[in-house]
Amino acid sequence: MNIEKIKDFVIEKKFYGIAIIVMVIAVIFFKHNDQQKADNSALLGAKTEMSQSSFKNKSESTEIQKSTSDQPKTVTCDISGAVKHEGVYTLKNGARIQELISAAGGLKNNAQLKAINRAVMLKDQDKVHIPYKGEKVESATTVTNDVNQSNNQNAASNSQNKENGEKVNINTASAADLQKLNGIGEKKAEQIIAYRDQNGQFKKVEDLMQVSGIGEKTFAALKDQLAI
């Protein structure tokens, strides 16, 4: 074998060796590039998921804050019956009947305590009636939130009472009950209750004429509706 053939053989083998090395490097490069793309894609997906989660949490927080801010800070309620100062009072949202009673000066001595659930939470426009002892009540403490419904019920009850000939007990009647009588408005109803608190219960229906503003003519118009 001469020298030229040996040189050609060596050069040929060297060429193949270089080609193999280049191919190996190319495979490693492309494999590493694919892995890097996969890692970048996973990282982008994680960032996107984190961003969506953050947006969702922010949205939920905003909804909670909005819901909280939409709630009224106060409630305005009407209280009548066996309290020292009947009327309309504004309290903080979440207040209970006990707080409304306190705002009205507390209960009178002849309040029907067993009929009162003082733990009931109030809603805006509630109408609360505290019954007197001896007053007939269907449920513990009347609480009405629908103003129109309450007015309709009162009107219907008043009409039915007149048709059935039912009488109002002037010793236990609330201001609202007294105003159902002919010729008795809010002011006269308050005067009757004030007289009753100062002088005790009426002994007979005719004693109603002792109240300022109620004379014989007024009494004659409503005496058939009165009871003791």
C-alpha positions as CSV (number, residue, x, y, z in Angstrom):
1,M,0.0,0.0,0.0
2,N,1.5,3.3,-1.1
3,I,1.6,6.5,0.9
4,E,-1.0,8.3,-1.3
5,K,-3.7,5.7,-0.7
6,I,-3.0,5.8,3.1
7,K,-3.4,9.6,3.1
8,D,-6.7,9.4,1.1
9,F,-8.0,6.8,3.6
10,V,-7.1,8.9,6.6
11,I,-8.7,12.1,5.0
12,E,-11.8,10.2,4.1
13,K,-12.2,8.8,7.7
14,K,-11.5,12.2,9.1
15,F,-14.3,13.7,7.0
16,Y,-16.8,11.1,8.2
17,G,-15.7,11.7,11.8
18,I,-16.3,15.5,11.4
19,A,-19.7,14.9,9.7
20,I,-20.8,12.6,12.6
21,I,-19.6,15.2,15.2
22,V,-21.6,17.9,13.3
23,M,-24.7,15.8,13.3
24,V,-24.4,15.0,17.0
25,I,-24.0,18.7,17.8
26,A,-27.0,19.5,15.6
27,V,-29.2,16.9,17.3
28,I,-28.2,18.2,20.8
29,F,-28.9,21.8,19.7
30,F,-32.4,21.1,18.3
31,K,-33.3,19.0,21.3
32,H,-32.1,21.7,23.7
33,N,-34.0,24.3,21.6
34,D,-37.2,22.3,21.8
35,Q,-36.8,21.8,25.6
36,Q,-36.3,25.6,26.0
37,K,-39.5,26.3,23.9
38,A,-41.4,23.8,26.1
39,D,-40.1,25.5,29.3
40,N,-41.0,28.9,27.9
41,S,-44.5,27.7,27.0
42,A,-45.0,26.3,30.5
43,L,-43.7,29.5,32.1
44,L,-46.0,31.6,29.9
45,G,-49.0,29.3,30.8
46,A,-48.2,29.6,34.5
47,K,-48.0,33.4,34.2
48,T,-51.3,33.5,32.3
49,E,-53.0,31.3,34.9
50,M,-51.6,33.5,37.8
51,S,-52.8,36.6,36.0
52,Q,-56.3,35.1,35.5
53,S,-56.4,34.0,39.1
54,S,-55.3,37.4,40.3
55,F,-57.9,39.1,38.1
56,K,-60.6,36.7,39.4
57,N,-59.7,37.4,43.0
58,K,-59.6,41.1,42.4
59,S,-63.1,40.9,40.7
60,E,-64.5,38.9,43.6
61,S,-63.0,41.4,46.1
62,T,-64.6,44.3,44.1
63,E,-68.0,42.5,44.1
64,I,-67.8,42.0,47.9
65,Q,-66.9,45.6,48.5
66,K,-69.6,46.7,46.1
67,S,-72.2,44.5,47.8
68,T,-71.1,45.8,51.2
69,S,-71.3,49.4,50.1
70,D,-74.8,48.9,48.5
71,Q,-76.2,47.9,51.9
72,P,-77.9,50.9,53.7
73,K,-76.1,52.1,56.8
74,T,-79.3,52.9,58.7
75,V,-82.9,51.6,59.0
76,T,-85.9,53.8,59.7
77,C,-88.7,52.1,61.6
78,D,-92.1,53.0,63.2
79,I,-92.9,51.8,66.7
80,S,-96.3,52.1,68.5
81,G,-98.1,50.6,71.4
82,A,-96.8,50.2,75.0
83,V,-93.7,52.3,74.7
84,K,-93.1,55.7,76.3
85,H,-92.7,57.6,73.0
86,E,-94.3,56.2,69.9
87,G,-92.9,57.4,66.7
88,V,-90.4,56.9,63.8
89,Y,-86.8,56.3,64.6
90,T,-83.6,55.8,62.6
91,L,-81.1,53.3,63.8
92,K,-77.9,51.6,62.5
93,N,-78.4,48.8,60.0
94,G,-78.6,45.5,61.9
95,A,-80.4,47.0,64.9
96,R,-82.9,44.8,66.8
97,I,-86.3,45.5,68.3
98,Q,-84.7,46.0,71.7
99,E,-82.7,49.0,70.4
100,L,-85.9,50.4,68.8
101,I,-87.7,50.1,72.2
102,S,-84.8,51.9,73.9
103,A,-84.9,54.7,71.3
104,A,-88.6,55.1,72.1
105,G,-87.9,55.6,75.8
106,G,-88.4,52.0,76.9
107,L,-91.5,49.9,77.7
108,K,-94.5,51.0,79.7
109,N,-95.4,49.1,82.8
110,N,-98.5,47.6,81.2
111,A,-96.6,46.2,78.2
112,Q,-97.2,42.6,77.3
113,L,-93.7,41.3,77.7
114,K,-94.4,37.7,76.8
115,A,-95.6,38.8,73.4
116,I,-92.4,40.6,72.5
117,N,-89.4,39.0,70.8
118,R,-86.8,41.7,71.3
119,A,-84.1,39.9,69.4
120,V,-85.7,40.3,66.0
121,M,-83.5,42.1,63.6
122,L,-85.1,45.2,62.0
123,K,-85.4,46.0,58.3
124,D,-85.9,49.4,56.8
125,Q,-89.6,50.6,56.9
126,D,-90.6,48.0,59.5
127,K,-93.7,48.8,61.6
128,V,-93.4,47.4,65.2
129,H,-96.3,47.3,67.6
130,I,-95.8,46.5,71.3
131,P,-99.0,45.2,72.7
132,Y,-100.5,46.2,76.1
133,K,-101.5,43.7,78.7
134,G,-104.9,42.3,77.9
135,E,-104.6,43.2,74.2
136,K,-105.3,40.4,71.8
137,V,-102.2,39.4,69.7
138,E,-102.0,36.7,67.1
139,S,-98.2,36.5,67.2
140,A,-95.3,37.8,69.3
141,T,-94.7,41.4,68.3
142,T,-96.2,42.7,65.1
143,V,-93.5,43.5,62.5
144,T,-94.6,44.7,59.1
145,N,-92.2,45.7,56.4
146,D,-94.6,46.3,53.5
147,V,-96.1,49.7,54.1
148,N,-98.8,49.4,51.5
149,Q,-99.8,46.0,52.8
150,S,-99.9,47.3,56.3
151,N,-102.1,50.2,55.3
152,N,-104.4,47.9,53.4
153,Q,-104.6,45.5,56.3
154,N,-105.4,48.3,58.8
155,A,-108.1,49.7,56.5
156,A,-109.6,46.2,56.0
157,S,-109.5,45.5,59.8
158,N,-111.1,48.8,60.6
159,S,-113.9,48.2,58.1
160,Q,-114.4,44.7,59.4
161,N,-114.5,45.8,63.0
162,K,-117.3,48.3,62.2
163,E,-119.3,45.7,60.3
164,N,-118.9,43.2,63.1
165,G,-119.6,45.7,65.8
166,E,-116.3,45.1,67.5
167,K,-115.4,47.6,70.2
168,V,-112.1,49.1,71.2
169,N,-110.9,48.7,74.8
170,I,-109.8,52.2,75.8
171,N,-107.7,50.8,78.7
172,T,-105.5,48.7,76.4
173,A,-105.8,50.2,73.0
174,S,-102.7,51.6,71.3
175,A,-102.7,55.0,69.5
176,A,-103.2,53.2,66.2
177,D,-106.2,51.3,67.6
178,L,-107.7,54.5,69.0
179,Q,-107.4,56.3,65.7
180,K,-109.9,53.7,64.3
181,L,-112.6,55.4,66.3
182,N,-114.8,58.0,64.8
183,G,-113.5,61.5,65.3
184,I,-110.2,60.4,66.9
185,G,-107.0,61.5,65.1
186,E,-103.4,61.1,66.1
187,K,-103.4,64.0,68.5
188,K,-106.5,62.9,70.4
189,A,-105.2,59.3,70.5
190,E,-102.0,60.6,72.2
191,Q,-104.0,62.6,74.7
192,I,-106.1,59.6,75.6
193,I,-103.0,57.5,76.2
194,A,-101.3,60.4,78.2
195,Y,-104.5,60.7,80.4
196,R,-104.5,56.9,80.9
197,D,-100.8,56.9,81.9
198,Q,-101.3,59.7,84.4
199,N,-104.6,58.7,86.0
200,G,-104.7,55.0,85.5
201,Q,-107.4,52.9,83.7
202,F,-110.8,54.3,82.9
203,K,-113.5,53.0,85.2
204,K,-116.3,53.5,82.7
205,V,-116.4,54.6,79.0
206,E,-118.0,57.9,80.0
207,D,-114.7,58.8,81.7
208,L,-113.3,59.4,78.2
209,M,-114.9,62.8,78.3
210,Q,-112.4,63.7,81.0
211,V,-109.7,63.8,78.3
212,S,-109.1,67.3,76.9
213,G,-110.7,67.8,73.5
214,I,-113.4,65.0,73.9
215,G,-116.7,66.5,74.7
216,E,-120.3,65.1,74.7
217,K,-120.7,65.5,71.0
218,T,-117.5,63.6,70.2
219,F,-118.3,61.0,72.8
220,A,-121.8,60.4,71.5
221,A,-120.4,59.7,68.0
222,L,-118.1,56.9,69.2
223,K,-119.5,55.6,72.5
224,D,-121.0,52.5,70.7
225,Q,-117.5,51.6,69.6
226,L,-116.0,51.7,73.2
227,A,-115.4,49.1,75.8
228,I,-113.7,48.7,79.1
